[in-house]
Amino acid sequence: MNLSHRVGSRFHTASLEASSYVRNSSGEMSPGSSIPVRRAALFLAAISISCFLLYRAADSLSFSPPIFDFSSYLDNEEPKLEDILRKAATRDRTVVLTTLNAAWAAPGSVIDLFFESFRIGEETSLILDHLVIVALDAKAYSRCLELHKHCFSLVTEGVDFSREAYFMTRSYLKMMWRRIDLLRSVLEMGYNFVFTDADVMWFRNPFPRFYMYADFQIACDHYLGRSNDLHNRPNGGFNFVRSNNRTILFYKYWYASRLRFPGYHDQDVLNFLKTEPFVFRIGLKMRFLNTAYFGGLCEPSRDLNLVRTMHANCCYGMESKLHDLRIMLQDWKDFMSLPLHLKQSSGFSWKVPQNCSLDSLRRYDESVEDDEESDPPGESQE
């Protein structure tokens, strides 16, 4: 019970007792009536002294009630994905997305080469204004904030994405499928996106080479010559997707299909799905991007006058990937330094792949234990 209630109750009781007493015939209070009055007076005196002592003690300790600074909490709160997308999007609600973990975020690693490609590319530096980096762990998020203005922290409970994710291990598969689910949510928010792995180098603005009426268009490990040929071998590390009911349904179906094909990553499952009746039933317009414009180490772009992006795919091991990416960037710088007539006639070509090749890819069995994944000396993301 509240102290003030108890004091008031006792005081009220004492008052009632005192007022009920009467004087005797001589004008004096009856002897029995003085005892409750004295008790009430003593009680009130004790309460007054206690309150005085508490006040002095609090004053001597400079006591003050706790004040919670909610402003600092709000300032440190990580922004929501939709707020970041809104700030980064173009007028037609298009964003560029990439994911990043600690292994690729380290200084001098993949993310630094990724940014360098935008700086030295043709009409690519301004695209960085529309880039959103999705950090998969705390270290990647911290590094992103040092480098860029549009960063989103995506932490998956119970999963550590900070370590190197070796090709086809459990962590690798979880990372790839988490990415598909994230992209589905971006589409549901009404944003078109270009998704790019951070080991894709942007040498020219890719947007003029996208198909105008395609819902879903994706780069290839191997391109057979026609953009609508379902036998093309897609690579999930670079794609352009428009937000509409068809693509939202497709991404939901794609993500759910991981349960039908356990042990396969998103790219393998896409190869299974692209010929299924569901894709035709929803009317999804799918196109495959020509490697002449959107090349990679699996199938390099032959003409540097045409190339838009180059992907360090078909590569196992962080050191091999970084080695070939640095050569790729230097090749581009050397090409851009040539006079115009030599660019068109010199037959200048890439000096990569070198350390990267299809033979360097190694598959791990899904049963590999997570604590064994840190043993090999490199990492690969498609």
VOBA-1610 file (N, C-alpha, C; in pm, whole numbers, padded with zeros to 5 digits, always signed):
BEGIN
Met+00085-00119+00000Met+00000+00000+00000Met+00088+00124+00000Asn+00042+00228-00063Asn+00116+00353-00069Asn+00132+00414+00069Leu+00252+00472+00094Leu+00280+00529+00225Leu+00182+00639+00259Ser+00148+00725+00163Ser+00057+00836+00190Ser-00081+00785+00227His-00121+00669+00168His-00251+00612+00203His-00251+00562+00347Arg-00139+00498+00385Arg-00132+00447+00520Arg-00131+00560+00623Val-00055+00666+00596Val-00050+00781+00687Val-00187+00845+00698Gly-00251+00865+00585Gly-00383+00929+00584Gly-00484+00846+00658Ser-00477+00712+00642Ser-00573+00623+00707Ser-00558+00627+00857Arg-00430+00619+00902Arg-00406+00625+01046Arg-00451+00759+01105Phe-00418+00868+01030Phe-00454+01002+01078Phe-00603+01018+01086His-00674+00963+00988His-00819+00974+00984His-00880+00895+01101Thr-00826+00778+01129Thr-00875+00696+01239Thr-00854+00765+01373Ala-00736+00822+01389Ala-00706+00893+01514Ala-00799+01010+01534Ser-00831+01082+01428Ser-00919+01199+01438Ser-01057+01157+01480Leu-01104+01044+01421Leu-01237+00996+01456Leu-01243+00956+01602Glu-01136+00889+01651Glu-01135+00847+01790Glu-01137+00969+01884Ala-01057+01071+01852Ala-01049+01190+01937Ala-01181+01266+01939Ser-01249+01278+01828Ser-01372+01355+01819Ser-01488+01285+01888Ser-01475+01158+01914Ser-01585+01083+01977Ser-01582+01093+02130Tyr-01472+01150+02180Tyr-01463+01162+02326Tyr-01542+01284+02374Val-01601+01276+02498Val-01683+01384+02557Val-01625+01421+02691Arg-01655+01544+02729Arg-01610+01588+02859Arg-01706+01535+02968Asn-01652+01516+03087Asn-01738+01476+03198Asn-01807+01598+03257Ser-01877+01579+03364Ser-01956+01688+03422Ser-01871+01802+03473Ser-01746+01776+03502Ser-01656+01884+03549Ser-01585+01956+03437Gly-01612+01915+03311Gly-01550+01982+03195Gly-01422+01921+03150Glu-01378+01811+03218Glu-01252+01747+03181Glu-01279+01624+03096Met-01179+01589+03012Met-01190+01466+02933Met-01188+01348+03026Ser-01264+01247+02989Ser-01263+01126+03069Ser-01126+01061+03061Pro-01076+00994+03169Pro-00938+00943+03172Pro-00909+00849+03057Gly-01001+00765+03014Gly-00974+00668+02905Gly-00960+00732+02771Ser-01008+00852+02751Ser-01007+00915+02618Ser-00872+00974+02580Ser-00777+00996+02673Ser-00649+01061+02640Ser-00549+00965+02577Ile-00564+00834+02593Ile-00465+00739+02542Ile-00461+00735+02388Pro-00574+00725+02316Pro-00569+00726+02168Pro-00512+00855+02112Val-00541+00966+02179Val-00489+01094+02128Val-00338+01095+02134Arg-00284+01048+02248Arg-00138+01045+02261Arg-00076+00954+02154Arg-00140+00839+02131Arg-00088+00747+02029Arg-00086+00811+01890Ala-00192+00881+01858Ala-00199+00948+01727Ala-00091+01053+01714Ala-00071+01130+01823Ala+00031+01236+01819Ala+00170+01177+01804Leu+00197+01068+01878Leu+00327+01004+01868Leu+00351+00947+01727Phe+00247+00889+01669Phe+00259+00831+01534Phe+00290+00940+01430Leu+00217+01050+01437Leu+00241+01160+01342Leu+00380+01218+01358Ala+00426+01227+01483Ala+00561+01280+01507Ala+00667+01188+01448Ala+00644+01055+01463Ala+00741+00959+01409Ala+00747+00967+01256Ile+00630+00980+01195Ile+00626+00992+01049Ile+00697+01118+01003Ser+00675+01230+01073Ser+00739+01356+01034Ser+00890+01348+01043Ile+00939+01287+01152Ile+01084+01274+01170Ile+01144+01184+01062Ser+01073+01074+01030Ser+01122+00981+00927Ser+01132+01050+00793Cys+01030+01125+00757Cys+01031+01195+00627Cys+01144+01297+00622Phe+01166+01368+00735Phe+01274+01466+00738Phe+01410+01400+00719Leu+01430+01286+00787Leu+01558+01217+00776Leu+01580+01163+00634Leu+01474+01109+00573Leu+01486+01060+00435Leu+01520+01173+00340Tyr+01458+01287+00358Tyr+01485+01402+00272Tyr+01631+01446+00282Arg+01682+01455+00410Arg+01820+01496+00429Arg+01918+01395+00370Ala+01885+01265+00386Ala+01974+01162+00332Ala+01980+01170+00181Ala+01865+01186+00118Ala+01861+01196-00028Ala+01936+01318-00076Asp+01920+01430-00002Asp+01988+01553-00041Asp+02138+01539-00029Ser+02184+01471+00078Ser+02329+01455+00097Ser+02391+01364-00007Leu+02312+01271-00063Leu+02363+01180-00167Leu+02341+01232-00307Ser+02286+01354-00317Ser+02252+01413-00448Ser+02166+01316-00529Phe+02071+01257-00463Phe+01985+01157-00528Phe+01890+01225-00625Ser+01872+01164-00741Ser+01771+01210-00837Ser+01714+01089-00906Pro+01589+01093-00947Pro+01527+00978-01013Pro+01593+00951-01147Pro+01599+00822-01191Pro+01664+00787-01319Pro+01591+00847-01437Ile+01667+00897-01536Ile+01611+00954-01658Ile+01667+00875-01777Phe+01578+00820-01859Phe+01620+00739-01974Phe+01632+00828-02097Asp+01749+00825-02158Asp+01775+00906-02277Asp+01734+00827-02401Phe+01609+00840-02440Phe+01560+00766-02556Phe+01615+00821-02687Ser+01660+00946-02685Ser+01712+01003-02810Ser+01835+00929-02858Ser+01923+00889-02764Ser+02043+00816-02806Ser+02006+00679-02859Tyr+01903+00616-02803Tyr+01859+00485-02854Tyr+01806+00497-02996Leu+01728+00602-03020Leu+01671+00621-03154Leu+01780+00653-03255Asp+01881+00730-03211Asp+01989+00765-03303Asp+02066+00640-03345Asn+02080+00543-03254Asn+02159+00424-03282Asn+02079+00312-03346Glu+01948+00329-03354Glu+01864+00224-03410Glu+01894+00208-03559Glu+01913+00084-03602Glu+01944+00059-03742Glu+01820+00087-03828Pro+01839+00153-03941Pro+01723+00189-04024Pro+01658+00067-04088Lys+01531+00081-04118Lys+01455-00026-04181Lys+01491-00034-04329Leu+01475-00153-04385Leu+01510-00175-04524Leu+01429-00084-04617Glu+01301-00071-04590Glu+01218+00009-04680Glu+01261+00155-04682Asp+01303+00208-04566Asp+01352+00346-04562Asp+01479+00362-04645Ile+01568+00264-04637Ile+01692+00269-04713Ile+01663+00259-04863Leu+01575+00169-04900Leu+01540+00154-05042Leu+01480+00283-05097Arg+01395+00346-05018Arg+01331+00470-05065Arg+01435+00579-05091Lys+01535+00589-05003Lys+01638+00691-05020Lys+01730+00660-05138Ala+01752+00532-05165Ala+01848+00494-05269Ala+01785+00482-05407Ala+01656+00469-05416Ala+01590+00434-05543Ala+01592+00549-05643Thr+01590+00510-05771Thr+01573+00606-05879Thr+01426+00651-05883Arg+01395+00739-05974Arg+01257+00787-05985Arg+01159+00676-06021Asp+01207+00576-06094Asp+01118+00465-06130Asp+01128+00350-06031Arg+01178+00379-05908Arg+01183+00282-05798Arg+01274+00163-05830Thr+01391+00193-05880Thr+01491+00089-05908Thr+01612+00110-05817Val+01662-00001-05763Val+01782+00004-05679Val+01881-00101-05728Val+02006-00082-05689Val+02111-00183-05711Val+02143-00243-05575Leu+02145-00376-05567Leu+02166-00445-05441Leu+02286-00538-05448Thr+02361-00544-05340Thr+02463-00647-05325Thr+02465-00691-05180Thr+02516-00811-05155Thr+02531-00860-05019Thr+02679-00865-04983Leu+02706-00857-04853Leu+02845-00849-04808Leu+02859-00918-04673Asn+02962-01002-04661Asn+02995-01057-04530Asn+03137-01013-04492Ala+03178-01048-04372Ala+03306-00999-04319Ala+03423-01043-04407Ala+03415-01163-04464Ala+03526-01214-04545Ala+03551-01126-04667Trp+03444-01074-04727Trp+03458-00990-04846Trp+03468-00842-04813Ala+03445-00807-04684Ala+03445-00667-04645Ala+03580-00619-04594Ala+03674-00709-04572Ala+03804-00670-04517Ala+03874-00571-04609Pro+03950-00478-04554Pro+04025-00383-04638Pro+04113-00455-04739Gly+04108-00407-04864Gly+04185-00469-04971Gly+04120-00591-05030Ser+04000-00624-04983Ser+03932-00743-05031Ser+03834-00708-05143Val+03736-00794-05163Val+03648-00784-05280Val+03573-00651-05286Ile+03521-00604-05171Ile+03438-00484-05174Ile+03515-00362-05224Asp+03644-00353-05193Asp+03724-00239-05240Asp+03742-00243-05392Leu+03760-00362-05447Leu+03772-00375-05593Leu+03638-00346-05661Phe+03530-00386-05598Phe+03395-00357-05648Phe+03375-00207-05663Phe+03406-00131-05557Phe+03392+00014-05564Phe+03487+00076-05667Glu+03606+00022-05678Glu+03701+00076-05776Glu+03647+00063-05917Ser+03579-00046-05947Ser+03525-00064-06083Ser+03425+00046-06117Phe+03343+00087-06020Phe+03247+00195-06044Phe+03319+00327-06070Arg+03430+00347-06001Arg+03502+00474-06016Arg+03573+00484-06150Ile+03621+00372-06205Ile+03697+00378-06330Ile+03612+00340-06451Gly+03488+00299-06429Gly+03402+00260-06539Gly+03343+00381-06611Glu+03280+00354-06724Glu+03213+00459-06803Glu+03068+00474-06756Glu+03034+00594-06709Glu+02899+00626-06665Glu+02850+00532-06554Thr+02940+00498-06465Thr+02904+00406-06357Thr+02913+00470-06218Ser+02989+00576-06203Ser+03011+00632-06068Ser+02882+00681-06005Leu+02793+00740-06087Leu+02667+00792-06032Leu+02572+00680-05990Ile+02592+00561-06042Ile+02506+00448-06005Ile+02525+00413-05857Leu+02641+00446-05801Leu+02666+00420-05659Leu+02563+00489-05570Asp+02505+00598-05617Asp+02401+00666-05538Asp+02280+00577-05515His+02264+00477-05599His+02146+00389-05592His+02180+00248-05542Leu+02305+00232-05495Leu+02349+00103-05446Leu+02314+00086-05298Val+02254-00027-05264Val+02228-00065-05126Val+02310-00190-05095Ile+02393-00181-04992Ile+02473-00295-04949Ile+02404-00363-04832Val+02373-00489-04848Val+02308-00568-04744Val+02417-00645-04669Ala+02445-00603-04547Ala+02551-00665-04466Ala+02495-00784-04390Leu+02563-00898-04401Leu+02516-01022-04341Leu+02569-01047-04201Asp+02656-00958-04153Asp+02708-00973-04018Asp+02755-00835-03969Ala+02789-00828-03840Ala+02820-00699-03778Ala+02946-00635-03837Lys+03049-00715-03864Lys+03172-00659-03920Lys+03149-00601-04059Ala+03072-00672-04140Ala+03042-00622-04274Ala+02962-00493-04267Tyr+02869-00485-04172Tyr+02788-00364-04157Tyr+02874-00246-04116Ser+02965-00269-04022Ser+03054-00163-03978Ser+03141-00112-04093Arg+03194-00204-04172Arg+03278-00162-04286Arg+03195-00090-04391Cys+03073-00135-04412Cys+02986-00068-04508Cys+02963+00077-04469Leu+02940+00102-04341Leu+02917+00239-04295Leu+03038+00328-04317Glu+03157+00269-04321Glu+03278+00346-04350Glu+03287+00385-04496Leu+03229+00300-04583Leu+03247+00316-04728Leu+03130+00380-04800His+03010+00364-04745His+02891+00391-04826His+02779+00448-04740Lys+02680+00508-04805Lys+02571+00573-04732Lys+02444+00490-04722His+02431+00386-04804His+02309+00304-04801His+02347+00162-04756Cys+02337+00138-04627Cys+02375+00008-04571Cys+02258-00048-04491Phe+02235-00178-04506Phe+02130-00245-04430Phe+02188-00368-04362Ser+02158-00383-04234Ser+02208-00497-04157Ser+02104-00608-04158Leu+02141-00720-04217Leu+02053-00837-04223Leu+02119-00949-04144Val+02073-00969-04023Val+02130-01072-03937Val+02030-01187-03928Thr+02076-01307-03957Thr+01993-01426-03949Thr+02022-01497-03819Glu+01921-01509-03734Glu+01940-01568-03602Glu+01990-01711-03611Gly+02095-01739-03537Gly+02149-01874-03532Gly+02243-01909-03646Val+02272-01813-03736Val+02359-01840-03850Val+02471-01736-03852Asp+02594-01782-03865Asp+02710-01693-03871Asp+02757-01685-04016Phe+02726-01571-04081Phe+02767-01550-04220Phe+02898-01475-04230Ser+02963-01448-04118Ser+03084-01366-04122Ser+03203-01444-04177Arg+03203-01575-04159Arg+03317-01656-04205Arg+03309-01678-04356Glu+03418-01724-04412Glu+03422-01753-04554Glu+03324-01866-04586Ala+03240-01844-04685Ala+03138-01942-04722Ala+03187-02020-04844Tyr+03239-02139-04821Tyr+03295-02217-04929Tyr+03185-02277-05016Phe+03215-02289-05141Phe+03118-02329-05242Phe+03048-02460-05205Met+02913-02454-05199Met+02826-02569-05177Met+02830-02625-05035Thr+02889-02554-04939Thr+02877-02596-04800Thr+02743-02548-04745Arg+02712-02592-04623Arg+02584-02553-04564Arg+02571-02402-04550Ser+02678-02338-04503Ser+02673-02193-04487Ser+02653-02123-04622Tyr+02718-02175-04724Tyr+02702-02119-04858Tyr+02557-02128-04903Leu+02497-02246-04885Leu+02358-02265-04928Leu+02263-02175-04850Lys+02284-02164-04719Lys+02198-02077-04639Lys+02209-01932-04684Met+02332-01890-04716Met+02353-01754-04761Met+02282-01727-04893Met+02291-01822-04987Met+02227-01804-05117Met+02074-01800-05104Trp+02019-01888-05022Trp+01873-01891-05007Trp+01823-01772-04926Arg+01902-01725-04832Arg+01863-01603-04759Arg+01857-01486-04855Arg+01944-01484-04951Arg+01945-01379-05052Arg+01817-01381-05136Ile+01774-01499-05177Ile+01652-01510-05257Ile+01532-01458-05179Asp+01524-01492-05052Asp+01413-01447-04970Asp+01415-01295-04952Leu+01534-01239-04937Leu+01547-01094-04927Leu+01499-01026-05054Leu+01539-01078-05169Leu+01500-01017-05296Leu+01350-01026-05317Arg+01290-01133-05271Arg+01144-01144-05277Arg+01079-01031-05200Ser+01131-01001-05081Ser+01073-00894-05000Ser+01089-00757-05067Val+01202-00736-05136Val+01224-00610-05208Val+01118-00593-05318Leu+01091-00700-05390Leu+00987-00696-05494Leu+00851-00665-05433Glu+00821-00724-05319Glu+00691-00701-05256Glu+00676-00557-05208Met+00786-00491-05181Met+00781-00349-05144Met+00763-00258-05265Gly+00766-00317-05385Gly+00742-00240-05506Gly+00866-00183-05572Tyr+00983-00239-05543Tyr+01107-00189-05601Tyr+01163-00287-05704Asn+01201-00233-05819Asn+01279-00310-05916Asn+01424-00314-05864Phe+01497-00416-05904Phe+01636-00421-05857Phe+01728-00483-05961Val+01852-00436-05958Val+01964-00508-06017Val+02037-00571-05900Phe+02040-00703-05898Phe+02122-00767-05796Phe+02257-00800-05858Thr+02363-00766-05784Thr+02499-00792-05831Thr+02582-00848-05718Asp+02651-00959-05743Asp+02753-01001-05647Asp+02862-00895-05641Ala+02930-00885-05528Ala+03035-00785-05514Ala+03159-00817-05596Asp+03168-00939-05649Asp+03282-00972-05736Asp+03247-00956-05884Val+03141-00879-05911Val+03108-00836-06047Val+03162-00696-06065Met+03249-00678-06163Met+03307-00547-06190Met+03219-00472-06292Trp+03184-00348-06257Trp+03097-00266-06341Trp+03185-00172-06425Phe+03197-00201-06554Phe+03282-00120-06642Phe+03203-00021-06727Arg+03078-00050-06753Arg+02990+00044-06822Arg+02850+00033-06764Asn+02773+00138-06783Asn+02634+00139-06739Asn+02558+00024-06807Pro+02504-00072-06731Pro+02438-00187-06794Pro+02295-00161-06839Phe+02233-00056-06790Phe+02089-00039-06814Phe+02050-00030-06961Pro+02129+00034-07048Pro+02090+00037-07189Pro+02087-00101-07255Arg+02152-00202-07196Arg+02155-00335-07255Arg+02051-00430-07197Phe+01968-00381-07104Phe+01862-00465-07050Phe+01744-00468-07147Tyr+01672-00578-07146Tyr+01554-00592-07231Tyr+01438-00513-07171Met+01372-00435-07255Met+01272-00340-07208Met+01150-00409-07147Tyr+01108-00521-07203Tyr+00981-00581-07161Tyr+00999-00711-07083Ala+01118-00742-07043Ala+01140-00865-06966Ala+01112-00840-06818Asp+01053-00940-06754Asp+01031-00932-06609Asp+01157-00970-06533Phe+01223-01073-06582Phe+01337-01132-06511Phe+01446-01160-06613Gln+01560-01095-06597Gln+01673-01118-06688Gln+01799-01141-06606Ile+01878-01237-06653Ile+01987-01287-06570Ile+02111-01316-06654Ala+02229-01294-06594Ala+02356-01323-06662Ala+02376-01474-06672Cys+02475-01513-06751Cys+02496-01655-06778Cys+02642-01696-06752Asp+02658-01821-06707Asp+02789-01884-06709Asp+02824-01925-06852His+02721-01967-06925His+02740-02007-07064His+02618-01964-07144Tyr+02642-01882-07248Tyr+02534-01826-07330Tyr+02537-01892-07467Leu+02420-01941-07511Leu+02412-02020-07634Leu+02377-01939-07758Gly+02354-01809-07742Gly+02333-01727-07861Gly+02197-01662-07871Arg+02097-01710-07797Arg+01964-01650-07801Arg+01916-01621-07660Ser+01859-01502-07641Ser+01823-01458-07507Ser+01706-01535-07448Asn+01626-01600-07531Asn+01510-01674-07480Asn+01532-01825-07479Asp+01654-01868-07503Asp+01686-02011-07503Asp+01696-02061-07359Leu+01605-02149-07322Leu+01602-02198-07184Leu+01718-02292-07151His+01797-02327-07251His+01915-02410-07226His+02037-02326-07186Asn+02027-02194-07192Asn+02134-02109-07140Asn+02158-02143-06993Arg+02284-02130-06952Arg+02319-02162-06813Arg+02327-02033-06731Pro+02222-02000-06653Pro+02218-01872-06581Pro+02314-01869-06463Asn+02349-01748-06423Asn+02431-01726-06304Asn+02359-01624-06215Gly+02326-01665-06093Gly+02248-01579-06004Gly+02323-01459-05949Gly+02449-01441-05986Gly+02527-01329-05934Gly+02500-01197-06000Phe+02417-01195-06106Phe+02383-01068-06169Phe+02249-01083-06238Asn+02151-01004-06197Asn+02020-01008-06263Asn+01945-00878-06244Phe+01853-00853-06335Phe+01767-00735-06327Phe+01623-00785-06325Val+01548-00743-06222Val+01412-00793-06202Val+01319-00675-06177Arg+01208-00674-06249Arg+01106-00570-06232Arg+00999-00619-06135Ser+00955-00530-06048Ser+00856-00566-05947Ser+00716-00569-06009Asn+00657-00687-06008Asn+00516-00703-06050Asn+00465-00835-05992Asn+00340-00864-06014Asn+00281-00985-05957Asn+00351-01112-06005Arg+00397-01110-06130Arg+00462-01230-06186Arg+00595-01259-06116Thr+00675-01155-06098Thr+00806-01178-06037Thr+00793-01211-05887Ile+00696-01150-05820Ile+00675-01182-05679Ile+00635-01328-05663Leu+00543-01375-05747Leu+00502-01516-05743Leu+00621-01607-05775Phe+00701-01566-05872Phe+00815-01649-05911Phe+00916-01661-05798Tyr+00948-01551-05731Tyr+01046-01557-05623Tyr+00993-01637-05504Lys+00865-01628-05477Lys+00807-01711-05371Lys+00820-01859-05408Tyr+00790-01889-05533Tyr+00797-02027-05581Tyr+00942-02078-05579Trp+01032-01992-05620Trp+01176-02025-05622Trp+01224-02057-05481Tyr+01191-01969-05387Tyr+01237-01989-05249Tyr+01175-02116-05188Ala+01047-02138-05212Ala+00980-02257-05158Ala+01038-02385-05218Ser+01090-02377-05339Ser+01141-02496-05408Ser+01270-02549-05348Arg+01332-02473-05258Arg+01453-02523-05192Arg+01420-02649-05112Leu+01294-02661-05068Leu+01254-02779-04992Leu+01236-02901-05082Arg+01206-02877-05209Arg+01193-02987-05305Arg+01328-03037-05351Phe+01429-02950-05345Phe+01562-02985-05395Phe+01667-02960-05286Pro+01663-03036-05177Pro+01759-03015-05068Pro+01901-03041-05115Gly+01994-02956-05069Gly+02134-02972-05105Gly+02173-02899-05232Tyr+02075-02835-05300Tyr+02105-02757-05420Tyr+02099-02609-05388His+02180-02530-05456His+02174-02386-05433His+02077-02323-05532Asp+02054-02194-05514Asp+01948-02124-05588Asp+01966-02133-05739Gln+02090-02129-05785Gln+02117-02132-05928Gln+02081-02267-05989Asp+02115-02375-05921Asp+02077-02508-05968Asp+01925-02522-05974Val+01859-02476-05868Val+01713-02487-05863Val+01649-02403-05973Leu+01706-02286-06003Leu+01655-02205-06114Leu+01661-02283-06244Asn+01768-02358-06264Asn+01778-02439-06386Asn+01668-02544-06394Phe+01625-02595-06279Phe+01514-02690-06278Phe+01381-02620-06305Leu+01366-02501-06249Leu+01236-02432-06255Leu+01207-02366-06388Lys+01310-02326-06461Lys+01289-02241-06579Lys+01205-02308-06687Thr+01194-02441-06684Thr+01113-02512-06784Thr+00984-02569-06724Glu+00957-02540-06598Glu+00837-02595-06535Glu+00711-02521-06579Pro+00598-02590-06583Pro+00472-02528-06627Pro+00432-02405-06547Phe+00471-02400-06418Phe+00433-02286-06334Phe+00483-02155-06394Val+00605-02154-06444Val+00664-02032-06500Val+00584-01983-06620Phe+00539-02075-06702Phe+00459-02037-06819Phe+00319-01996-06777Arg+00268-02061-06673Arg+00132-02033-06628Arg+00120-01891-06574Ile+00220-01842-06503Ile+00213-01706-06448Ile+00253-01601-06550Gly+00303-01644-06666Gly+00338-01551-06773Gly+00467-01475-06752Leu+00560-01532-06677Leu+00687-01464-06651Leu+00768-01452-06779Lys+00812-01329-06810Lys+00896-01304-06927Lys+01042-01310-06882Met+01108-01420-06917Met+01246-01444-06874Met+01342-01427-06992Arg+01453-01358-06967Arg+01555-01341-07070Arg+01693-01367-07009Phe+01784-01416-07094Phe+01921-01445-07053Phe+02014-01344-07118Leu+02106-01288-07040Leu+02191-01180-07087Leu+02315-01234-07159Asn+02345-01173-07270Asn+02456-01213-07357Asn+02590-01191-07287Thr+02675-01291-07286Thr+02807-01277-07223Thr+02899-01182-07300Ala+02860-01143-07420Ala+02937-01040-07491Ala+02932-00908-07414Tyr+02820-00885-07343Tyr+02803-00763-07264Tyr+02820-00790-07115Phe+02772-00904-07071Phe+02774-00939-06929Phe+02854-01067-06912Gly+02986-01051-06916Gly+03075-01166-06917Gly+03119-01209-06779Gly+03205-01308-06779Gly+03262-01359-06654Gly+03380-01448-06686Leu+03444-01496-06582Leu+03560-01582-06603Leu+03520-01718-06659Cys+03394-01758-06642Cys+03346-01880-06708Cys+03347-01861-06860Glu+03303-01744-06903Glu+03293-01713-07046Glu+03317-01563-07062Pro+03444-01521-07074Pro+03477-01378-07078Pro+03421-01307-07201Ser+03388-01180-07183Ser+03351-01096-07297Ser+03473-01078-07385Arg+03458-01104-07513Arg+03574-01100-07602Arg+03611-00959-07646Asp+03511-00872-07656Asp+03533-00737-07708Asp+03516-00636-07595Leu+03623-00572-07554Leu+03614-00475-07446Leu+03538-00348-07485Asn+03512-00331-07615Asn+03429-00219-07659Asn+03282-00242-07625Leu+03245-00365-07600Leu+03105-00398-07573Leu+03077-00427-07426Val+03176-00470-07353Val+03155-00522-07218Val+03090-00419-07125Arg+02997-00469-07045Arg+02931-00387-06943Arg+02977-00429-06803Thr+02971-00558-06778Thr+03016-00610-06649Thr+03097-00737-06670Met+03184-00767-06573Met+03261-00891-06574Met+03258-00951-06434His+03228-01079-06430His+03208-01149-06303His+03323-01246-06278Ala+03374-01246-06155Ala+03479-01343-06119Ala+03413-01474-06075Asn+03334-01532-06166Asn+03272-01662-06140Asn+03368-01773-06180Cys+03325-01897-06166Cys+03410-02012-06198Cys+03546-01998-06130Cys+03542-01963-06001Cys+03667-01936-05930Cys+03654-01984-05787Tyr+03749-02066-05744Tyr+03750-02113-05606Tyr+03870-02054-05534Gly+03844-01999-05416Gly+03954-01950-05333Gly+03966-01799-05336Met+03970-01738-05219Met+03979-01593-05210Met+04102-01536-05279Glu+04216-01598-05258Glu+04339-01546-05318Glu+04333-01552-05470Ser+04281-01660-05524Ser+04268-01672-05670Ser+04173-01566-05724Lys+04064-01546-05653Lys+03965-01447-05698Lys+04023-01307-05697Leu+04089-01269-05587Leu+04147-01135-05578Leu+04257-01115-05682His+04336-01217-05705His+04443-01210-05805His+04386-01178-05943Asp+04285-01252-05984Asp+04229-01232-06118Asp+04147-01104-06128Leu+04081-01064-06019Leu+04007-00937-06021Leu+04100-00818-06039Arg+04215-00821-05974Arg+04310-00710-05988Arg+04365-00703-06130Ile+04391-00817-06189Ile+04437-00818-06329Ile+04326-00765-06420Met+04203-00804-06392Met+04090-00758-06472Met+04077-00606-06469Leu+04089-00548-06350Leu+04081-00403-06337Leu+04196-00334-06411Gln+04315-00392-06402Gln+04429-00334-06473Gln+04411-00346-06624Asp+04357-00458-06672Asp+04327-00473-06814Asp+04235-00361-06862Trp+04134-00332-06783Trp+04040-00227-06821Trp+04110-00090-06827Lys+04193-00061-06726Lys+04266+00066-06726Lys+04357+00077-06848Asp+04424-00033-06881Asp+04513-00031-06998Asp+04434-00009-07126Phe+04318-00073-07134Phe+04234-00056-07254Phe+04184+00087-07266Met+04140+00145-07155Met+04085+00281-07159Met+04192+00385-07187Ser+04317+00353-07165Ser+04424+00448-07193Ser+04464+00450-07341Leu+04414+00355-07420Leu+04447+00349-07562Leu+04376+00459-07639Pro+04436+00508-07746Pro+04364+00599-07837Pro+04242+00528-07896Leu+04145+00606-07938Leu+04018+00550-07985Leu+04038+00452-08099His+04124+00483-08196His+04140+00396-08312His+04203+00262-08273Leu+04288+00265-08168Leu+04347+00139-08122Leu+04248+00055-08042Lys+04159+00122-07972Lys+04055+00048-07901Lys+03971-00035-07997Gln+03946+00022-08112Gln+03857-00044-08208Gln+03928-00145-08295Ser+04062-00136-08307Ser+04131-00222-08402Ser+04242-00309-08342Ser+04276-00286-08218Ser+04393-00354-08163Ser+04367-00499-08125Gly+04241-00536-08111Gly+04210-00672-08067Gly+04249-00696-07923Phe+04248-00589-07843Phe+04284-00597-07702Phe+04190-00695-07631Ser+04244-00784-07549Ser+04161-00883-07481Ser+04205-00898-07336Trp+04122-00966-07257Trp+04150-00988-07116Trp+04269-01082-07097Lys+04342-01060-06992Lys+04449-01151-06953Lys+04403-01252-06848Val+04275-01253-06823Val+04215-01347-06728Val+04118-01439-06804Pro+04092-01560-06750Pro+04134-01609-06619Pro+04278-01659-06615Gln+04334-01647-06498Gln+04467-01704-06471Gln+04459-01806-06357Asn+04448-01755-06235Asn+04436-01848-06122Asn+04297-01908-06109Cys+04200-01841-06167Cys+04062-01891-06164Cys+04034-01975-06288Ser+03960-02083-06269Ser+03918-02167-06381Ser+03811-02262-06333Leu+03744-02326-06427Leu+03643-02425-06391Leu+03706-02540-06311Asp+03831-02572-06345Asp+03898-02682-06276Asp+03924-02650-06128Ser+03925-02518-06096Ser+03955-02480-05958Ser+03835-02498-05866Leu+03717-02518-05925Leu+03597-02534-05842Leu+03595-02672-05778Arg+03565-02673-05650Arg+03552-02800-05580Arg+03420-02799-05504Arg+03349-02911-05512Arg+03222-02923-05440Arg+03243-02990-05306Tyr+03178-02934-05206Tyr+03179-02995-05073Tyr+03045-03065-05051Asp+03051-03178-04985Asp+02929-03249-04950Asp+02851-03168-04846Glu+02718-03172-04853Glu+02636-03092-04763Glu+02658-03130-04617Ser+02707-03249-04594Ser+02725-03294-04456Ser+02851-03239-04390Val+02929-03157-04462Val+03050-03099-04402Val+03011-03018-04278Glu+03079-03041-04170Glu+03048-02972-04046Glu+03091-02826-04057Asp+03012-02739-03991Asp+03039-02597-03999Asp+03178-02561-03948Asp+03225-02633-03845Asp+03356-02597-03791Asp+03471-02640-03881Glu+03440-02719-03984Glu+03544-02759-04079Glu+03554-02660-04194Glu+03455-02571-04203Glu+03450-02483-04319Glu+03558-02377-04318Ser+03619-02353-04202Ser+03722-02250-04193Ser+03861-02303-04226Asp+03870-02433-04256Asp+04001-02490-04281Asp+04059-02456-04418Pro+03980-02467-04529Pro+04038-02437-04660Pro+04084-02293-04668Pro+04178-02262-04754Pro+04240-02128-04755Pro+04170-02027-04842Gly+04047-02047-04884Gly+03985-01948-04972Gly+03837-01953-04967Glu+03774-01869-05046Glu+03629-01859-05045Glu+03579-01827-05184Ser+03457-01865-05211Ser+03399-01830-05341Ser+03250-01807-05326Gln+03201-01710-05395Gln+03059-01690-05413Gln+03035-01694-05562Glu+02989-01804-05610Glu+02958-01819-05752Glu+03048-01739-05843
//
